[in-house]
């Protein structure tokens, strides 16, 4: 790990021991950094110091010393600090006694009992009597929404909940109402939170140090539950979740602060999406069509029937479509099943046309369908954020939290090009509230402004620059602004902010700017052109190949990037190897023969590209594809299936469907195999910004549901192949051999934290520990554990996979 300090170091003495820490840290964070615990109630990582609870009081020794709040006082060179002096203990005990005057002593029935900060500090400081005791005041429970309850007499008004709602989520749905004894937490005019800007993310519950804000769907105590750390399977941000469960059921999702790519923060899907996993409609049994009806059968019998039906269709009459919600291990074995066992090149994913357009645009510009940089770089390097497309607060909520944080704490310039409304957008430096479908027009106009003002800094080595520059002559920013419904001045300001990294035209050199877009979720306009122009903007301004810059595309499904990495694409084998390359095909065939051939000593599979989704639908309609295997996952957050595709399925002779919920696919299937969801299996997933993470099984799947890789392995064995994988770790070991960009990644390394590819074997992870003014929290925050190690994950121009591949593309 590289350690970078952006502040000078100072020496302080804490509890008699000298330590060297960065100047500008608060005493509380300096203590955390060196492993000394200081009690606190209102401190929350990533939020600014508040200093309201007074529990973090420490004593400064010396002539100018005294008691101070450690969360707000900064360290100075030569400072002597006592965290456990009699004066500290007495001050904290006094404050705790004041808190307990009206605080409800209902610990045996409180949801927070066992993890309550006030309870812990009361025991720790031996507060067993209270000279200020009087009859307690109480109020009835207040139902803030279908998810959240509020109990006034437990609240200590630390304002953690309102601060996280304002500073991190960026919606300000709740606030402190009233003052003094009348103070309470609530929404404006006490209306239900569903009628406010609330996103139901549950972060107010998560940060509450006591039991004032509680989860209405949770009715257990922490000591009754087991916990499993895993990854959310509902979008490609890839948030780490702490799944708490007992008796085979998930009871709640909690938060591992400063862990994973989300540092403990979640959205509504991450917080309450477990209800989808244990929904009563989940498929538990296999189904086989008998006449016009689907009949429940044992899983083994269904697999026998599926193998029997598929056997005559080996070759190009067979195709496979996989949901990008599956794990890397599932997707790798699914495409291997199609190519090796069924000998068909027709493999693709179940994604929308907009998602395919974004993938194609990334491939055209960068050689591969990948995001070039990490979203974590907004914490440390990005000077300007350009957010393009449908509401990012809905499609990649946790990423939008970082925008709010960077805007507030790092003064990162924020430019939004979106027809949707979201509270964060009102805080942007420029919000181009365009007409739906005009993204491409606006981005082209921004490129023209950048060129005409002399702000272009094209990336060296990119092909197609002259043709792209010439194409801008046909763009009229005034006409584009009028067509999009925005002012010319706002469009020009947006272009200048992005081109100069938010620093203005007089600055030199310009800070990096990053584009984050949700065009894969767009419903209107020329999505392919908009995605290409986003890439061209980054190339035009020199924002490729540097930290804090680049393009990050949020494509929706949890493992959309991993699906492509694993070869679930008609044009690529695993690791983006060309099926036309004989040497690459030979290497892969040798690996597959070694890890599960058919006894012949070889593992031949078709050469050449297969048919993609659109071509497959047409081929089914023509009768050229007669058997289809669909690995679907029709949960509530999955996109709807295309009507033309569903109509074409009626022409198939064989349709095998893996599914977790009843869906239109099942109505047409000949065999239905119940499949697990993300909380029910082990494996890995890859985020939108190429970060590979470990998925862990938290609960057992319902009935006979199994992971995809187990289902297709059983089918392969019934079709004569010796596949004998016993655990996902074995599959990942094979993936690391088959996919060059994954070769430095192993399960033991993933246990220590996420890793961004490419990762070479034996190469230590490129991670940077940053301490100083430009880290989360400004000059006073320190991230501990895995959260502090920000992956240095931006792709270099002089290395694979970008080397020799980047190009301007004229839409």
DOBA-706636 format. One record per residue (C-alpha): residue in three letters; x, y, z. Coordinates in pm, whole numbers, padded with zeros to 5 digits, always signed. Each point is the difference from the previous one (the first is absolute). Example, Ala and Ser with C-alpha at 12.3 -4.5 7.8 and 13.67 -1.06 7.14 Angstrom:
# DOBA-706636
ALA+01230-00450+00780
SER+00137+00344-00066
//
This chain:
# DOBA-706636
UNK+00000+00000+00000
UNK+00123+00347-00088
UNK-00037+00253+00281
UNK-00047+00362-00098
UNK-00022+00276+00257
UNK-00123+00335-00125
UNK+00054+00174+00335
UNK+00303+00036+00222
UNK+00025-00237+00294
UNK-00020+00102+00366
UNK+00093-00184+00317
UNK-00255-00029+00278
UNK-00005-00184+00330
UNK-00315-00199+00071
UNK-00037-00171+00337
UNK+00376+00023+00055
UNK+00102-00145-00338
UNK+00143+00205-00286
UNK-00151-00033-00348
UNK+00062+00167-00335
UNK-00318+00096-00186
UNK-00091+00236-00287
UNK-00061+00361+00089
UNK-00365+00100-00032
UNK-00153-00316+00146
UNK-00240+00033+00286
UNK+00106-00152+00330
UNK-00271-00264-00035
UNK+00124-00112-00341
UNK+00362+00009+00110
UNK-00098-00233+00284
UNK-00186-00229-00241
UNK+00300-00003-00229
UNK+00232-00128+00272
UNK-00255-00244+00144
UNK-00124+00191+00305
UNK-00376-00001+00049
UNK-00167+00320+00110
UNK-00372-00027+00089
UNK-00228+00200-00228
UNK-00365+00028-00099
UNK-00027+00265-00271
UNK+00311-00083-00206
UNK-00060-00178-00331
UNK+00264-00084-00263
UNK-00019+00219-00313
UNK-00210+00267+00176
UNK+00135+00326+00133
UNK+00069+00040+00376
UNK-00308+00091+00199
UNK+00110+00019+00364
UNK-00347-00028+00152
UNK+00018-00311+00215
UNK+00301+00099+00218
UNK+00075-00367+00069
UNK+00329+00017-00193
UNK+00146+00246+00250
UNK+00375-00035+00053
UNK+00242+00201+00210
UNK+00279+00210-00148
UNK+00289+00010+00248
UNK+00222+00299+00056
UNK-00033+00368+00084
UNK-00260+00071-00270
UNK-00178-00332+00042
UNK-00346-00102+00108
UNK-00293-00212-00113
UNK-00084+00009-00372
UNK-00221-00191-00241
UNK+00239-00232-00180
UNK-00218-00021-00315
UNK+00040+00373-00065
UNK+00344+00093+00142
UNK+00297-00051-00231
UNK+00336-00140+00103
UNK+00300+00232+00035
UNK+00367-00081+00009
UNK+00109-00083+00353
UNK-00356-00035+00133
UNK-00048-00227+00302
UNK-00337-00170+00021
UNK-00159-00213+00269
UNK-00303-00205-00103
UNK-00062-00176+00330
UNK+00087+00260+00264
UNK-00230+00044+00304
UNK-00117+00334-00140
UNK-00101-00166-00329
UNK-00183-00281+00173
UNK-00184+00241+00229
UNK-00106+00225-00291
UNK-00128-00293-00205
UNK-00186-00143+00297
UNK-00170+00335+00060
UNK-00111+00021-00366
UNK-00132-00357+00008
UNK-00205+00076+00310
UNK-00159+00294-00181
UNK-00083-00220-00298
UNK-00166-00254+00226
UNK-00240+00248+00162
UNK-00268-00068-00261
UNK+00159-00282-00199
UNK-00228-00304+00001
UNK+00155-00284+00200
UNK-00176-00266-00206
UNK+00317-00181-00106
UNK-00150-00353+00021
UNK-00256+00088-00269
UNK+00203+00251-00203
UNK+00119-00111-00344
UNK+00336+00166+00065
UNK+00073-00185+00325
UNK+00337-00168-00026
UNK+00136+00248-00256
UNK-00112+00332+00151
UNK+00282+00252+00042
UNK-00176+00165+00296
UNK-00051-00334+00171
UNK+00364-00094-00056
UNK+00131+00330+00135
UNK-00232-00012+00300
UNK+00141-00340+00096
UNK+00357+00102-00085
UNK-00013+00311+00220
UNK-00186-00178+00281
UNK-00298+00235+00005
UNK-00222-00180+00250
UNK-00161+00296+00178
UNK-00136+00330-00127
UNK-00025+00307+00227
UNK-00214+00172-00264
UNK-00265-00269-00002
UNK-00364+00107-00030
UNK-00317-00147-00155
UNK+00077-00067-00366
UNK-00178+00166-00286
UNK-00119-00224-00283
UNK-00186+00017-00329
UNK-00160-00266-00219
UNK+00183-00162-00289
UNK+00001+00202-00319
UNK-00021-00187-00333
UNK+00210+00201-00243
UNK-00056-00242-00288
UNK-00071-00365-00077
UNK+00364-00072+00089
UNK+00085+00236+00287
UNK-00127+00058+00354
UNK+00109+00282+00233
UNK-00008-00005+00380
UNK+00053+00345+00149
UNK+00112-00095+00352
UNK+00289-00208-00135
UNK+00132+00278-00225
UNK+00313+00189+00111
UNK-00020+00256-00286
UNK+00350-00081-00123
UNK-00124+00092-00350
UNK+00183-00292-00162
UNK-00315-00091-00191
UNK-00071+00348-00133
UNK+00364+00055-00089
UNK+00033-00323-00197
UNK-00327+00081-00181
UNK+00126+00345-00093
UNK+00376-00038-00043
UNK+00026-00350-00146
UNK-00334-00101-00152
UNK-00064+00356-00108
UNK-00379+00005+00042
UNK-00064+00167+00342
UNK-00319-00196+00058
UNK+00024+00024+00381
UNK+00114+00276+00233
UNK+00010+00095+00367
UNK-00341+00152+00076
UNK-00049+00229+00296
UNK+00258+00100+00257
UNK+00098-00096+00352
UNK-00235-00244+00169
UNK-00231+00019-00301
UNK+00273-00111-00241
UNK-00075-00308-00208
UNK+00084-00162-00333
UNK-00255+00012-00279
UNK-00094+00118-00346
UNK-00125+00342-00094
UNK-00359+00043+00126
UNK+00027-00354+00141
UNK-00122-00157-00323
UNK+00078-00358-00095
UNK+00353-00036-00136
UNK-00133-00159-00318
UNK-00147+00342-00087
UNK+00339+00172+00040
UNK+00332-00034-00181
UNK+00081-00306+00215
UNK+00156-00287-00198
UNK-00071-00260+00274
UNK+00371-00081+00012
UNK-00019-00071+00375
UNK+00324+00183+00075
UNK-00168+00200+00276
UNK-00068-00329+00181
UNK+00353-00120-00069
UNK+00176+00300+00153
UNK-00229+00042+00303
UNK+00219-00081+00304
UNK-00301-00083+00218
UNK-00342-00153-00065
UNK-00177+00321-00100
UNK-00034-00087-00370
UNK-00082-00366-00054
UNK-00077-00237-00285
UNK-00371-00081+00004
UNK+00072-00339-00159
UNK+00252-00111+00261
UNK-00113-00168+00322
UNK+00305-00174+00143
UNK+00305+00067+00213
UNK+00352+00009-00145
UNK+00122-00288+00215
UNK-00259-00230-00159
UNK+00148+00043-00347
UNK+00291-00130-00203
UNK+00167+00235-00247
UNK+00146-00053-00346
UNK+00187+00260-00204
UNK-00094-00014-00366
UNK-00077+00215-00306
UNK-00331+00149-00115
UNK-00137-00156-00319
UNK-00237+00274-00116
UNK+00228+00245-00185
UNK+00358+00028-00125
UNK+00130+00237+00268
UNK+00074-00318+00199
UNK-00070+00106+00360
UNK+00121-00209+00293
UNK-00285-00115+00225
UNK+00001-00149+00348
UNK-00280-00257-00017
UNK-00138-00091+00343
UNK-00202-00319+00008
UNK-00127-00286+00214
UNK-00214-00311-00053
UNK+00066+00017-00373
UNK-00148+00348-00046
UNK+00157+00340-00051
UNK-00118+00229+00278
UNK+00170+00323-00102
UNK+00288+00158-00190
UNK+00249+00200+00206
UNK+00305+00205-00084
UNK+00374-00063+00018
UNK+00139+00350+00025
UNK+00309+00071-00208
UNK-00023-00338-00173
UNK-00045-00084-00366
UNK-00053+00238-00289
UNK-00298+00160+00179
UNK+00168+00054+00339
UNK-00313-00127+00175
UNK-00257+00217-00180
UNK-00296-00163-00177
UNK-00312+00087-00198
UNK-00358-00126+00024
UNK+00084-00312-00201
UNK+00301-00082+00212
UNK-00181+00066+00328
UNK-00328-00177-00067
UNK+00057-00195-00320
UNK+00044-00321+00201
UNK-00379-00020-00003
UNK+00027-00090-00368
UNK+00235-00287+00085
UNK-00246-00156+00242
UNK-00314+00103-00183
UNK-00282-00257+00028
UNK-00024-00016-00380
UNK+00354-00139-00036
UNK+00026-00320-00204
UNK+00093-00296+00217
UNK-00055-00298-00229
UNK+00089-00100-00352
UNK-00280-00013-00257
UNK-00039-00214-00313
UNK-00260+00057-00268
UNK-00249-00282-00041
UNK-00239+00095-00277
UNK-00118+00352+00068
UNK+00093-00002+00370
UNK+00319+00039+00201
UNK+00026-00279+00254
UNK+00224+00017+00311
UNK+00266-00272+00000
UNK+00322-00082+00184
UNK+00297+00207-00116
UNK+00189-00311-00118
UNK-00294-00102-00218
UNK-00022+00350-00149
UNK+00372-00006-00081
UNK-00038-00340-00163
UNK-00285+00135-00212
UNK+00195+00316-00093
UNK+00302-00203-00110
UNK-00221-00229-00206
UNK-00163+00296-00173
UNK+00327+00182-00071
UNK+00199-00296-00133
UNK-00125+00018-00364
UNK+00068+00375-00028
UNK+00376+00020+00033
UNK+00147+00252-00238
UNK-00135+00327-00135
UNK-00362-00102+00063
UNK+00066+00069+00370
UNK+00047+00337+00175
UNK+00039+00123+00357
UNK-00101+00325+00166
UNK+00114+00085+00353
UNK-00111+00261+00251
UNK+00286+00236+00100
UNK-00121-00033+00360
UNK+00180-00334+00023
UNK+00342-00044+00162
UNK+00320-00017-00201
UNK+00017-00373+00069
UNK-00355-00053-00127
UNK+00058+00203-00314
UNK+00332-00162-00080
UNK-00145-00349+00019
UNK-00314+00099-00192
UNK+00200+00124-00299
UNK+00229-00303+00028
UNK-00305-00227-00008
UNK-00123+00165-00320
UNK+00337-00005-00175
UNK+00154-00326+00122
UNK-00297-00227+00072
UNK-00257+00129-00248
UNK+00266+00113-00252
UNK-00179+00323-00078
UNK+00153+00350-00024
UNK-00337+00165+00068
UNK+00045+00143+00353
UNK-00126+00335+00123
UNK-00152+00177+00300
UNK-00355+00105+00079
UNK+00042+00377-00006
UNK-00186+00290-00156
UNK+00085+00162-00334
UNK+00125+00307+00189
UNK+00243-00212+00197
UNK+00127-00160-00321
UNK+00045+00344-00155
UNK+00211+00116+00296
UNK+00214-00316-00016
UNK+00052+00052-00373
UNK+00098+00365+00054
UNK+00256-00089+00267
UNK+00144-00265-00230
UNK+00023+00241-00292
UNK+00182+00265+00205
UNK+00218-00206+00234
UNK+00027-00339-00167
UNK-00194-00177+00274
UNK-00340+00060+00165
UNK+00151+00126+00326
UNK-00007+00305+00222
UNK+00344+00161+00003
UNK+00010+00127+00359
UNK-00130-00064+00351
UNK-00288+00187+00158
UNK+00213+00016+00318
UNK+00221+00260-00165
UNK-00262+00270+00063
UNK+00116-00010+00362
UNK+00358+00091-00080
UNK+00072+00123-00353
UNK-00303+00105-00205
UNK-00037+00374-00052
UNK-00324-00011-00196
UNK-00275-00261-00033
UNK-00213-00013-00313
UNK-00310-00211+00064
UNK-00196-00095-00313
UNK-00324-00192-00047
UNK-00303-00113+00198
UNK-00018+00058+00375
UNK+00320-00138+00150
UNK-00162+00020+00343
UNK-00234-00276-00114
UNK+00229-00212-00216
UNK+00329+00021+00196
UNK-00104+00156+00332
UNK+00316-00055+00202
UNK+00212+00152-00276
UNK-00219+00309+00026
UNK+00087+00024+00371
UNK+00363+00052-00096
UNK-00105+00286-00229
UNK-00175+00171+00290
UNK+00299-00056+00226
UNK+00258+00119-00254
UNK-00207+00310-00077
UNK-00023+00089+00369
UNK+00341-00093+00136
UNK+00241+00019-00295
UNK-00187+00275-00187
UNK+00002-00223-00307
UNK-00182+00168-00286
UNK-00317-00187-00091
UNK-00157+00019-00345
UNK-00319-00195-00072
UNK-00151-00073-00341
UNK-00333-00168+00072
UNK-00368+00037-00072
UNK-00086-00151+00340
UNK-00030+00178+00332
UNK+00186-00103+00315
UNK+00076+00217+00307
UNK+00376-00031-00055
UNK-00034+00158-00344
UNK-00119+00325+00158
UNK+00339+00021+00173
UNK+00194-00032-00326
UNK+00209+00288-00133
UNK-00181-00049-00330
UNK-00309-00210-00056
UNK-00089-00024-00367
UNK-00358-00120+00037
UNK-00033-00114-00357
UNK-00293-00131-00195
UNK-00009-00383+00000
UNK+00221-00156-00264
UNK+00221+00304-00072
UNK+00311-00118+00188
UNK+00200-00061-00318
UNK-00084+00345-00135
UNK+00112+00172+00322
UNK+00325-00198+00031
UNK+00088+00078-00361
UNK-00065+00369+00066
UNK+00224-00013+00308
UNK+00277-00152-00213
UNK-00039+00284-00251
UNK+00027+00261+00277
UNK+00310-00167+00140
UNK+00164-00004-00343
UNK-00090+00359-00086
UNK+00126+00136+00333
UNK+00334-00173-00033
UNK-00058-00225+00301
UNK+00058-00327-00184
UNK+00288-00213+00128
UNK-00039-00316-00211
UNK+00139-00325+00131
UNK+00320-00090-00182
UNK-00014-00305-00221
UNK-00377-00002-00052
UNK-00097-00060-00361
UNK-00280+00185-00182
UNK+00067+00342+00152
UNK+00002+00199-00323
UNK-00325-00155-00123
UNK-00166+00066+00335
UNK+00118+00362+00007
UNK-00129+00050-00350
UNK-00338-00148+00090
UNK-00045+00270+00265
UNK-00027+00264-00274
UNK-00356-00120-00060
UNK-00096+00051+00366
UNK-00171+00327+00097
UNK+00001+00046+00379
UNK-00275+00263-00020
UNK-00229-00230-00196
UNK+00087-00294+00224
UNK-00079+00199+00314
UNK-00332+00110-00145
UNK-00093-00354-00103
UNK+00096-00136+00343
UNK-00188+00273+00186
UNK+00300+00147+00184
UNK+00175+00334-00015
UNK+00312+00048-00211
UNK+00179+00159+00295
UNK-00066-00302+00222
UNK+00116-00238-00274
UNK+00320+00198-00050
UNK+00067+00016+00374
UNK-00051-00376+00026
UNK+00251-00056-00281
UNK+00259+00229+00158
UNK-00037-00156+00345
UNK+00046-00349-00140
UNK+00292+00091-00226
UNK+00186+00181+00278
UNK-00071-00241+00285
UNK-00214+00263+00169
UNK+00296+00237+00035
UNK-00088+00247-00275
UNK+00171+00101-00322
UNK+00288+00182+00170
UNK+00120-00303+00197
UNK+00293-00213-00112
UNK+00029-00293+00004
UNK-00364-00095+00014
UNK-00116-00244+00273
UNK-00152-00327-00125
UNK-00369-00027-00089
UNK-00200-00321+00010
UNK-00314-00097-00191
UNK-00248-00232+00168
UNK-00302-00089-00210
UNK-00316-00208+00020
UNK-00073+00000-00373
UNK-00053-00377+00018
UNK-00328+00080+00176
UNK-00118+00259-00255
UNK-00325-00049-00188
UNK+00020+00279-00254
UNK+00238+00145-00257
UNK+00311-00130-00170
UNK+00160-00183+00292
UNK+00289-00138-00203
UNK+00094+00348-00121
UNK-00026+00147+00350
UNK+00223-00272+00144
UNK+00259+00050-00276
UNK+00001+00376+00054
UNK+00053-00045+00374
UNK+00309-00203-00083
UNK+00111+00255-00259
UNK-00031+00282+00255
UNK+00233-00184+00235
UNK+00251-00059-00281
UNK-00028+00360-00123
UNK+00085+00147+00341
UNK+00282-00238+00092
UNK-00213-00174+00260
UNK+00099-00356-00084
UNK+00301-00166+00156
UNK+00016+00212+00316
UNK-00132-00040+00354
UNK-00328+00174+00073
UNK-00099+00016-00366
UNK-00144-00247-00251
UNK-00346-00137-00070
UNK-00205-00218+00233
UNK-00311-00159-00152
UNK-00265-00139+00234
UNK-00175-00271-00198
UNK-00249-00129+00258
UNK+00030-00375+00065
UNK+00224-00091+00292
UNK+00256-00187-00210
UNK-00035+00163-00341
UNK+00377+00052-00017
UNK+00077-00351+00124
UNK-00228-00155-00264
UNK+00212+00157-00273
UNK+00325-00091+00177
UNK-00113-00363+00015
UNK-00074-00021-00372
UNK-00380+00019+00001
UNK+00015+00182-00330
UNK-00017-00134-00357
UNK+00320+00182-00103
UNK+00227-00091+00292
UNK+00128-00301+00185
UNK+00080+00040+00372
UNK+00243+00286+00058
UNK-00096+00178-00325
UNK+00191-00253-00209
UNK-00103-00018-00361
UNK-00167-00323-00115
UNK+00176+00059-00334
UNK+00346-00030+00160
UNK+00114-00362-00037
UNK+00271+00024+00269
UNK-00243+00141+00258
UNK-00258-00263-00087
UNK+00261-00272+00036
UNK+00106+00123+00345
UNK-00359+00012+00120
UNK-00081-00340-00151
UNK+00298-00153+00184
UNK-00119+00149+00329
UNK-00355-00128-00051
UNK+00124-00346-00095
UNK+00207-00005+00320
UNK-00281+00119+00228
UNK-00289-00198-00145
UNK+00010-00150-00345
UNK-00207-00283-00140
UNK+00273-00262+00021
UNK+00134+00065-00350
UNK+00294+00206+00126
UNK-00113+00309-00188
UNK-00257+00272+00048
UNK-00092+00131-00341
UNK-00240+00291-00029
UNK-00119+00210-00293
UNK+00221+00263-00155
UNK-00133+00334-00103
UNK-00249+00237+00159
UNK-00353-00098+00083
UNK-00332+00179-00021
UNK-00083+00273+00246
UNK-00337+00055+00164
UNK-00167+00183-00290
UNK+00134-00248-00253
UNK-00111-00291+00220
UNK-00356+00128+00011
UNK-00001+00022-00379
UNK+00160-00347-00029
UNK-00268-00146+00228
UNK-00267+00157-00217
UNK+00164-00150-00310
UNK+00023-00343+00167
UNK+00380-00012-00007
UNK+00026-00007+00380
UNK-00235-00266+00134
UNK+00126-00058+00358
UNK+00067+00274+00255
UNK+00136-00003+00356
UNK-00089+00313+00197
UNK+00160+00070+00339
UNK-00240+00269+00121
UNK-00061+00180+00329
UNK-00335+00180-00003
UNK+00008+00180+00335
UNK-00179+00331+00054
UNK+00303+00208-00106
UNK+00070-00192-00322
UNK-00086+00170-00331
UNK-00308-00115-00188
UNK+00048-00250-00281
UNK-00039+00108-00361
UNK-00341-00083-00149
UNK+00146-00107-00334
UNK+00236-00236+00180
UNK-00286-00153+00201
UNK-00206-00046-00317
UNK+00293-00170-00175
UNK+00032-00254+00282
UNK-00323-00165-00114
UNK+00183-00117-00315
UNK+00264-00196+00195
UNK-00002-00376+00017
UNK+00185-00003+00335
UNK+00014+00272+00265
UNK+00187-00066+00328
UNK-00033+00277+00257
UNK+00183+00067+00325
UNK-00216+00231+00205
UNK-00049+00129+00353
UNK-00353+00143-00039
UNK-00308-00071-00211
UNK+00042+00185-00329
UNK-00113+00001-00365
UNK+00300-00223-00076
UNK-00137-00276+00221
UNK-00333+00007-00180
UNK+00179-00101-00321
UNK+00266-00234+00145
UNK+00026-00377-00046
UNK+00218-00040+00311
UNK+00036+00248+00287
UNK+00297-00024+00240
UNK-00019+00195+00329
UNK+00308+00219+00050
UNK+00154+00178+00298
UNK+00031+00375+00058
UNK+00303+00193+00120
UNK-00047-00053+00375
UNK-00016-00376-00050
UNK+00332-00081-00166
UNK+00377+00050+00001
UNK+00198+00154-00279
UNK+00115+00334-00138
UNK-00148+00298-00182
UNK+00159+00290-00187
UNK-00121+00358+00040
UNK-00057+00265-00266
UNK+00355+00129+00062
UNK+00167-00344-00032
UNK+00029-00081+00371
UNK-00021-00374+00074
UNK-00161-00083+00335
UNK-00080-00305+00205
UNK-00358-00122+00026
UNK-00078-00219+00304
UNK-00293-00228+00071
UNK-00211+00138+00285
UNK-00311-00222-00004
UNK-00106-00324-00162
UNK-00192+00016-00328
UNK-00368-00094-00001
UNK-00093-00358-00087
UNK+00220-00151-00271
UNK+00131+00331-00140
UNK+00367-00025-00099
UNK+00262+00239-00145
UNK+00019+00012-00379
UNK+00345-00157-00009
UNK-00128-00306+00185
UNK-00298-00036-00233
UNK+00201+00021-00323
UNK+00268-00225+00148
UNK-00262-00268+00060
UNK-00127+00045-00355
UNK+00354-00028-00138
UNK+00058-00322+00193
UNK-00321-00145-00139
UNK+00123+00093-00348
UNK+00330-00184+00042
UNK+00238+00259+00147
UNK+00207-00051+00314
UNK-00069+00322+00188
UNK+00069-00050+00369
UNK+00023+00344+00160
UNK-00097-00012+00367
UNK+00022+00364+00102
UNK+00005+00343-00159
UNK+00362+00046+00107
UNK+00103-00276-00243
UNK-00185+00173-00280
UNK+00168+00330+00080
UNK+00339-00170-00015
UNK-00091-00111-00352
UNK-00124+00350-00084
UNK+00334+00145+00110
UNK+00168-00230-00254
UNK-00248+00068-00281
UNK-00034+00377+00046
UNK+00339+00177-00015
UNK-00122+00319+00170
UNK-00107-00207+00306
UNK+00322-00196+00041
UNK+00123+00194+00301
UNK-00329-00043+00189
UNK-00060-00286+00244
UNK-00263-00076+00262
UNK+00250+00058+00288
UNK+00082+00344-00141
UNK-00369+00079-00041
UNK-00056-00091+00365
UNK+00219+00299+00085
UNK-00200+00238-00219
UNK-00114+00087-00355
UNK+00251-00008-00287
UNK-00030+00187-00329
UNK+00117-00171-00317
UNK+00236-00023-00179
UNK+00196-00174+00272
UNK+00312-00191-00106
UNK+00121-00314+00183
UNK+00244+00086+00276
UNK-00066+00371-00038
UNK-00102+00172+00320
UNK-00328+00186-00017
UNK+00045+00363-00101
UNK-00139+00174+00305
UNK+00065+00343+00136
UNK-00045+00113+00358
UNK-00066+00372-00008
UNK+00028+00212+00311
UNK-00061+00374+00001
UNK-00223+00271-00134
UNK-00132-00184-00307
UNK-00133-00311+00169
UNK-00361-00065+00104
UNK-00098+00246+00269
UNK+00241+00270-00110
UNK+00296+00039+00235
UNK-00153-00178+00294
UNK-00115-00341-00119
UNK+00190-00328-00002
UNK-00132-00320-00146
UNK+00107-00315+00175
UNK+00009-00365-00106
UNK-00073-00083-00361
UNK-00185+00326-00056
UNK+00317+00206+00013
UNK+00170-00197-00278
UNK-00142+00157-00313
UNK+00083-00209-00302
UNK+00218+00179-00249
UNK-00222-00145-00270
UNK+00013+00240-00293
UNK+00105-00153-00331
UNK+00332+00123-00143
UNK+00040+00103-00362
UNK+00330-00187-00031
UNK-00129-00330+00141
UNK-00255-00260-00092
UNK-00290+00013-00062
UNK+00007+00364-00123
UNK+00334-00005-00177
UNK-00046+00053-00372
UNK-00379-00024+00019
UNK-00137+00346+00081
UNK-00172+00192-00278
UNK-00228+00294-00064
UNK-00323-00120-00159
UNK-00228+00230-00193
UNK-00364-00104+00063
//
